[in-house]
Amino acid sequence: MRSPIIHGYTTMVREETTRLFRIWSQTLLPPVVTNTLYYVIFGAFIGSQVADIDGFSYMAYIVPGLVMMTIITSSYMNTVSTFFFAKFQKHIEEMLVSPMPSWVVVAGFVTGGVIRGMLVGFLVLLVSLFFTHLVIYNAFIIFGAAILTSVVFALAGLVNGMFAKSFDAISIVPTFVLTPLTYLGGVFYSVEMLPPFWQQLSLLNPILYMVNAFRYGFLGVSDVPLTTSFAVMGAFIIVFLVAVLWFFKKGAGLKN
């Protein structure tokens, strides 16, 4: 007989996965269509007029960044939306009074975000094969960077979902924080192409490290040290995890 912890966790993951495929037109299709347009406009049209970067064509250079951008957005939106709706519909109260510890509830939501992020990222990566030749320098680094980044933003989505008071509130952070940081995180360019001041300023953007670690796994090139990139991801996971568990313990954003 399975313990309540294992049963509760697997049930949450199964429900998250089922919901992901049930509304695939909202969770899987839009990112694929959007990134296809990025490939056509930035890669095929604009990229043909841009010189190679670090010895790679512009299209090949931006593909890892676009895939990582998709992973970030999908992981974040999955947890912020599912948690907010669970809170809005009072489902979260059933979880809070269940035998499951808080960390199991957090793990269930985060796993759902990681599954969506990784699946959508894989689909976007498949689409890129129609536009460029895929190069893989180190598959372990690719997988590690993708998983860690997905966990970071799944946890961040939980924080947003806890304190969101309305449907509009869950879109504020993605629109005014996440999107600008992503576009300025080296998705479409190398930081070395910027003036010295903006290079130093870019180093304050955590997404820069995630994008470059992922890109290193494909191309073997990075604007920042690989160890620093993974250290940044690990640090953010710890900070967000501690914060989320503390919020659960205090009932912050969970109790009216």
Summary of the structure (lengths in Angstrom):
residues: 256
radius of gyration: 18.8
end to end distance: 36.1
largest distance: 62.4
contacts: 868
relative contact order: 0.14
helix: 77%
strand: 1%
